[in-house]
Amino acid sequence: HSGGAYRTSEAVDIKLAPGGVGYTIGYTEPGEWLKYDVNVTQSGNYAVTARGANGVSTNGNFRVEIDGVNATGTISIPPTGSYSVETTVNGPSISLAQGVRTLRVYIESGNFDLNWIELNASSVGSAPVPPTNVVVTAQ
């Protein structure tokens, strides 16, 4: 494994994020994946947003699976000119049922860094409520 900045006993390619604040998943390759248990406190629709860097000339692509099902289709991190330059991309809204869900980030085409993925409530429950967030980070 490469990176070696965090969770050094595991085979996860983690390095310092640009600016040296926090961590990012790097050295991504097709077929790799990251799995997280997520506690969804309220059923609803959640907009997917991600932040990453891409130092090559082609898109880096991934998808988000929920409980083993492709929930987002392909989300692309476009070329940013450097692995030190990050961009934020908006993915689709996905429906999440209340409870503990398994979220898997599946790398479709690599050579990009992934700093974080965020799920923001866009509509939750039957009555308006303040938005809640689920943030998935490499930390």
Buried (B, 14 or more C-beta within 10 A) or exposed (E): EEBEBBBEEEEBBBBBBBEEEBBBBBBBEEEBEBEEEBEBEEBBBBBBBBBBBBBBEEBBBBBBBBEEEEBBEEBBBEBBEEBEEBBEBEBEBBEBEEEEBEBBBBBBBBBBBBBBBBBBBEBBEEEEEEEBEBEBBBE
